[in-house]
Amino acid sequence: MESYYILIIQILADIIIIAIMFYILKQIKYINYCDIEKVTGMLEQLCEDSKRLSLEFEKNLNEKKMIINSIISQIDNRILKLKELSALYNFDSNEKKINISKQSNEIIELLNRGKSIEDIAKELSLPKEEVKLVVDLKSSL
């Protein structure tokens, strides 16, 4: 959605540049022929500047797209991890008991022994975020 607005802004900038060029061309009628070289130089500079700005804008737009794709990928990975973690828990609404998987039990046991989240993650070869999530879920119950 952001790239859509950026594209609209670029199109508007191009339209403004074209309007300025038409204005300059209209003014050329009233200029002496000796000043045509000045106007030509101005137009060439204007074209070079607009081309440079357009390339810079396209580069920035591509960078934004890459950042957005990276963020989407990170969010997708987190969603998958949350789904995996939620599968570790089996909620029984009648008895309100939670059956915790062996790995979650190990995390809680190491936590109860006084180990830090970082130490537990290293020992069990798990991401710190996953260990923290299990600890947070346990503390909320």
LUMFINU-103673 format. One record per residue: residue number from 1; x negated, y, z negated of N, C-alpha, C in turn. Coordinates in pm, 1 decimal. Atoms other than C-alpha are relative to their C-alpha. Layout:
! LUMFINU-103673
    k      n.c1      n.c2      n.c3     ca.c1     ca.c2     ca.c3      c.c1      c.c2      c.c3
  NUM         X         Y         Z         X         Y         Z         X         Y         Z
...
This chain:
! LUMFINU-103673
    k      n.c1      n.c2      n.c3     ca.c1     ca.c2     ca.c3      c.c1      c.c2      c.c3
    1     -83.0    -118.3       0.0       0.0       0.0       0.0     -87.5     124.6       0.0
    2      90.5    -114.6       6.6    -287.0     234.1     -81.8     -63.5      25.1     136.2
    3      62.0     -16.3    -131.0    -448.0     167.4     255.2      98.9      61.4      98.7
    4    -101.6     -59.7     -85.1    -117.6     263.8     419.9      -3.3     151.8     -14.6
    5       3.8    -144.5      23.1    -131.8     608.9     258.6    -129.1      61.0      54.1
    6     127.9     -49.2     -51.3    -496.6     648.4     349.6       5.6      10.4     151.4
    7     -14.0      -2.2    -145.3    -415.3     563.2     711.2      85.8     118.5      43.2
    8     -86.6    -114.7     -30.8    -135.8     823.8     713.0     -79.3     130.6     -12.0
    9      81.6    -120.5      20.4    -377.7    1086.0     575.4     -97.8      17.7     115.7
   10      94.1      -8.3    -110.9    -631.6    1001.9     845.6      70.9      45.0     128.1
   11     -75.1     -39.0    -119.8    -367.6    1033.3    1118.5      35.0     148.3      -6.1
   12     -31.4    -142.5      15.6    -258.2    1371.3     978.3    -124.0      87.2      23.7
   13     124.2     -75.7     -20.9    -621.1    1489.3     972.5     -33.1       6.4     148.7
   14      24.4       0.5    -145.3    -660.4    1384.7    1338.0      94.7      95.1      72.2
   15     -97.1     -90.1     -62.9    -342.5    1573.4    1431.3     -39.6     145.7     -23.6
   16      43.0    -136.3      31.0    -469.7    1886.6    1255.9    -120.3      38.2      86.2
   17     119.0     -27.2     -83.3    -803.4    1859.3    1440.0      42.0      25.6     145.0
   18     -47.6     -18.6    -138.0    -620.5    1823.7    1772.7      69.2     135.3      13.5
   19     -68.4    -129.6      -4.2    -403.2    2126.5    1690.5    -101.7     114.0       1.8
   20     104.8    -103.2       1.7    -714.4    2331.7    1610.9     -67.9       8.1     136.2
   21      64.3      -0.1    -132.4    -871.4    2223.4    1939.8      89.1      70.3     103.0
   22     -90.5     -68.1     -92.6    -559.0    2335.0    2132.0       2.1     150.5     -25.1
   23       3.4    -141.7      33.1    -563.8    2666.7    1948.8    -126.2      64.5      57.5
   24     127.0     -53.0     -52.5    -929.4    2716.5    2041.3       5.1       8.3     151.5
   25     -10.0      -2.5    -146.3    -859.8    2623.8    2402.6      90.0     114.4      47.8
   26     -88.7    -109.2     -35.0    -575.0    2874.6    2411.3     -72.3     134.3     -12.1
   27      74.3    -123.5      22.5    -806.3    3144.0    2275.9    -109.4      20.4     105.3
   28     105.5     -10.0    -102.4   -1062.2    3065.4    2546.5      45.3      89.6     115.7
   29     -50.7     -83.5    -108.3    -837.7    3240.7    2798.9     -35.8     146.7     -22.2
   30      23.1    -140.4      32.3    -903.3    3566.5    2619.5    -146.7      30.6     -28.0
   31     142.3     -18.2      29.5   -1276.8    3517.7    2576.4     -75.9      18.7     131.1
   32      86.6     -17.6    -116.9   -1539.7    3634.6    2820.7     -72.0    -131.3      29.2
   33      66.5     124.2     -38.8   -1715.2    3363.4    3012.9    -134.6     -17.3     -67.2
   34     128.5      13.8      68.5   -2038.8    3439.1    2834.1      18.2     -62.6    -138.3
   35     -28.1      59.7     130.5   -1873.4    3329.3    2509.1      43.2    -145.8      10.5
   36     -43.4     138.6     -18.8   -1769.7    2996.6    2660.1    -103.0     -97.1     -58.0
   37     104.1      87.2      56.7   -2103.0    2847.2    2557.2      16.0     -11.0    -151.5
   38     -23.4       3.6     144.9   -2028.9    2942.4    2196.2     116.5     -92.0     -33.8
   39    -119.6      80.4      24.5   -1685.7    2787.2    2214.0     -28.9    -147.5      26.3
   40      36.2     138.1     -31.0   -1824.7    2475.0    2378.0     -82.4     -59.6    -113.2
   41      79.7      46.3     114.1   -2079.9    2445.8    2100.0      86.3     -27.0    -121.8
   42     -91.3      19.0     113.7   -1807.0    2488.9    1841.9      82.9    -126.8      17.3
   43     -80.2     119.2     -26.9   -1594.1    2221.1    2008.8     -83.4    -127.7     -15.2
   44      86.7     116.7      13.5   -1885.7    1980.5    2029.5     -26.5     -30.5    -146.8
   45      24.0      18.8     143.0   -1963.2    2036.7    1662.5     125.3     -54.5     -68.8
   46    -125.6      46.9      56.0   -1596.8    1988.7    1576.3      23.0    -147.6      31.9
   47     -14.9     140.7     -38.8   -1587.6    1660.7    1769.8     -96.1     -89.1     -77.2
   48      98.3      78.6      75.4   -1906.0    1537.3    1602.4      42.1     -13.7    -146.4
   49     -43.6       4.9     139.4   -1772.6    1628.8    1258.3     120.0     -91.9     -17.9
   50    -118.6      85.4      12.3   -1439.8    1459.1    1321.4     -37.2    -147.2      17.4
   51      44.8     138.4     -19.2   -1616.0    1144.5    1446.7     -70.4     -49.6    -126.1
   52      72.4      37.4     121.9   -1844.7    1140.7    1141.5      97.5     -24.5    -115.1
   53    -100.2      16.0     105.8   -1550.7    1190.6     905.5      84.5    -125.3      20.9
   54     -79.8     118.4     -31.4   -1352.4     920.5    1081.6     -76.7    -127.5     -35.3
   55      82.3     116.8      33.2   -1639.3     670.1    1047.0     -16.5     -15.3    -150.6
   56      14.0       3.2     145.7   -1690.6     762.8     682.7     130.5     -45.1     -64.9
   57    -131.0      37.4      51.3   -1319.2     729.3     617.3      25.6    -149.7      21.0
   58     -17.2     142.9     -29.6   -1312.4     386.5     784.9     -86.6     -84.8     -92.4
   59      89.8      72.0      91.3   -1610.1     274.2     575.0      61.5      -4.5    -140.1
   60     -62.9      -4.9     132.3   -1436.5     389.1     255.1     123.9     -88.9      -5.8
   61    -119.7      82.8      -6.2   -1116.9     217.6     361.6     -35.7    -148.4      -8.0
   62      44.7     139.5       4.5   -1301.0    -110.7     420.0     -51.4     -37.8    -138.7
   63      46.9      26.5     136.5   -1468.9     -82.6      79.3     118.5     -20.0     -93.5
   64    -119.8      12.5      83.5   -1128.4     -32.3     -83.8      68.1    -134.3      24.0
   65     -60.3     129.8     -32.0    -993.4    -337.8      97.3     -77.5    -113.6     -66.5
   66      82.4     103.6      63.2   -1285.5    -547.0     -28.7      23.4      -2.6    -151.2
   67     -24.7      -7.3     144.0   -1228.7    -425.3    -385.2     136.6     -59.3     -33.2
   68    -134.5      51.6      23.4    -857.3    -501.8    -363.5       2.4    -151.9      15.1
   69       5.1     144.7     -19.2    -924.9    -850.7    -225.7     -71.6     -68.6    -115.5
   70      72.5      55.5     114.2   -1174.4    -913.3    -506.0      89.3      -3.8    -123.8
   71     -90.2      -5.5     115.8    -922.4    -804.0    -770.0     110.6    -104.9      13.8
   72    -104.3     100.5     -22.7    -652.2   -1022.9    -615.1     -54.7    -139.9     -26.4
   73      62.4     130.1      23.1    -889.9   -1318.9    -618.4     -20.1     -25.8    -149.2
   74      19.0      15.0     144.5    -974.6   -1258.5    -985.6     132.0     -26.0     -70.3
   75    -132.3      20.0      60.3    -606.9   -1234.4   -1075.5      49.9    -141.4      29.6
   76     -41.5     136.2     -35.3    -533.0   -1557.0    -887.2     -73.0    -103.7     -85.6
   77      77.8      93.5      82.9    -813.6   -1734.2   -1075.1      50.3      -0.2    -143.6
   78     -51.2      -7.9     138.0    -680.4   -1610.1   -1408.6     136.4     -66.6     -11.6
   79    -131.2      64.8       1.9    -330.2   -1724.9   -1321.9     -16.9    -151.6      -0.7
   80      24.6     144.0      -2.3    -463.2   -2071.1   -1237.4     -50.0     -49.8    -135.3
   81      50.9      39.4     131.4    -654.9   -2085.0   -1566.5     111.5      -0.4    -103.5
   82    -112.4      -3.9      93.2    -343.7   -1980.5   -1757.8      95.0    -117.0      21.8
   83     -84.5     115.3     -29.1    -142.3   -2249.7   -1581.9     -63.2    -127.4     -55.1
   84      69.9     116.8      53.2    -407.8   -2507.0   -1671.9       9.7      -4.6    -152.0
   85      -7.6      -4.0     145.6    -408.9   -2392.9   -2032.3     141.6     -25.5     -50.2
   86    -137.2      23.3      43.2     -31.6   -2389.5   -2054.5      36.6    -147.4      15.5
   87     -24.6     143.6     -16.2     -34.4   -2749.1   -1927.6     -59.6     -78.7    -116.5
   88      59.7      67.4     115.6    -250.7   -2836.8   -2227.6      97.7      -7.2    -116.5
   89     -95.1      -7.7     110.1      40.2   -2749.4   -2455.1     133.8     -57.7      42.0
   90    -132.0      55.9     -24.3     363.3   -2940.7   -2479.6      91.7      52.0    -110.5
   91     -85.3     -61.5      99.2     628.2   -2734.3   -2657.4     129.8     -81.3     -14.1
   92    -124.6      69.0      30.4     915.2   -2924.4   -2825.2      89.7      99.1     -72.0
   93     -82.4    -105.8      57.6    1189.1   -2668.0   -2886.1      82.8     -49.1    -117.8
   94     -80.2      51.4     111.5    1384.8   -2898.3   -3121.1     -79.9      -4.4    -129.6
   95      81.8      16.3     120.0    1105.3   -2971.4   -3364.8    -101.1     112.0     -18.5
   96      95.7    -110.1       0.7     889.8   -2667.5   -3280.0    -139.1     -47.0     -39.1
   97     134.7      52.3      20.4     579.1   -2881.2   -3289.3     -77.4      19.9     128.1
   98      85.8     -19.4    -116.3     287.6   -2830.0   -3059.2     -99.7    -114.6       4.8
   99     100.3     103.7     -21.0      87.0   -3119.0   -2923.4    -115.7      63.2      75.5
  100     115.1     -66.6     -58.4    -257.5   -2985.5   -2852.8     -94.1    -105.7      56.7
  101      88.8      95.6     -64.6    -495.7   -3159.3   -2614.9    -127.7     -19.0     -81.2
  102     125.5      32.3      69.6    -821.9   -3313.7   -2729.2     -96.9     118.3       5.1
  103      91.3    -113.2     -15.0   -1020.5   -3019.9   -2595.7      41.3     116.9     -88.9
  104     -47.6    -107.6      86.1    -802.3   -2768.8   -2776.1     -24.7     -33.7    -146.0
  105      29.0      43.2     137.4    -835.7   -2972.3   -3095.2    -147.5      21.5     -34.4
  106     143.9     -20.5      21.8   -1214.2   -2962.2   -3056.6     -30.3     148.0     -21.8
  107      21.7    -145.1      13.6   -1204.9   -2585.0   -3012.7      42.3      46.1    -139.3
  108     -51.9     -41.9     130.4    -992.1   -2538.8   -3323.4     -85.8     -56.0    -112.9
  109      84.9      61.7     102.8   -1205.6   -2781.8   -3523.3    -131.9      76.0     -13.8
  110     125.9     -75.4       4.5   -1527.4   -2596.0   -3430.9      22.5     139.9     -56.7
  111     -32.8    -131.3      54.8   -1357.8   -2265.3   -3510.7      15.4      -7.8    -151.4
  112     -18.0      18.5     143.9   -1257.6   -2396.3   -3852.0    -132.0     -25.3     -72.1
  113     132.7      21.2      58.5   -1621.0   -2493.7   -3910.3     -79.8     130.1      -5.7
  114      65.7    -129.8       8.6   -1707.2   -2125.0   -3872.3     -81.7      37.8     121.9
  115      77.2     -31.9    -121.0   -1852.9   -2129.8   -3521.5      67.9     114.5      75.8
  116     -52.5    -112.6     -78.1   -1814.2   -1823.7   -3300.1      54.5     -49.6     133.8
  117     -57.1      34.2    -130.8   -1626.0   -1821.8   -2971.1    -110.4     -29.9     100.8
  118     112.3      21.0     -91.6   -1955.8   -1793.3   -2782.4     -65.5    -135.6     -22.5
  119      62.4     128.4      32.9   -2103.2   -2093.4   -2967.1      88.1    -116.5      44.5
  120     -93.6     106.2     -40.5   -1790.8   -2301.8   -2904.0      -2.1     -15.7     151.8
  121       1.8       4.0    -147.2   -1794.3   -2209.2   -2533.9    -125.2     -69.2      50.7
  122     125.3      64.2     -41.8   -2158.6   -2312.6   -2501.8       3.0    -148.8     -30.3
  123       1.7     140.0      42.2   -2113.6   -2636.8   -2694.3      92.4     -86.8      84.7
  124     -98.0      77.2     -77.3   -1807.0   -2747.8   -2497.0      -8.4      25.9     150.3
  125      18.1     -36.3    -141.8   -1927.6   -2600.2   -2165.5     129.7      54.2      60.5
  126    -123.2     -64.3     -45.4   -1617.2   -2386.3   -2131.3     -22.7     150.1      14.2
  127       8.8    -145.9      -6.3   -1567.9   -2024.3   -2029.1      44.1      61.1    -133.1
  128     -35.0     -67.6     125.9   -1554.1   -1786.6   -2325.8     146.6      42.7      -0.3
  129    -137.5     -46.5      -8.3   -1218.7   -1655.2   -2201.6      97.9    -111.9     -33.7
  130     -87.5     113.4      27.7   -1065.4   -2002.8   -2219.4       0.9     -31.8    -149.1
  131       9.4      25.7     144.0   -1192.0   -2059.3   -2574.2      75.9     108.9     -75.4
  132     -68.2    -111.3      67.5   -1066.7   -1714.9   -2675.8     150.9     -13.8      12.6
  133    -143.7      17.3     -20.9    -724.7   -1787.9   -2526.3      55.7    -107.6     -94.0
  134     -45.3     106.4      90.8    -693.9   -2114.5   -2723.2       2.7      50.4    -142.5
  135       7.2     -54.1     136.5    -802.6   -1937.7   -3042.1     114.1      99.8     -23.5
  136    -107.8     -98.5      12.6    -555.7   -1652.9   -2979.9     136.3     -68.3      -8.6
  137    -127.5      72.9       3.8    -272.8   -1898.0   -2911.3      19.2     -67.8    -135.4
  138      -8.0      66.5     131.1    -352.7   -2090.5   -3231.1      31.5     100.2    -108.4
  139     -22.3     -99.9     104.7    -362.4   -1773.5   -3440.0     140.0      60.5       7.8
  140    -135.9     -54.6     -12.7     -27.4   -1658.1   -3299.5     105.7     -97.5     -50.5
  141     -94.8     100.5      50.0     134.6   -1981.6   -3415.5     -15.1      -5.3    -147.0
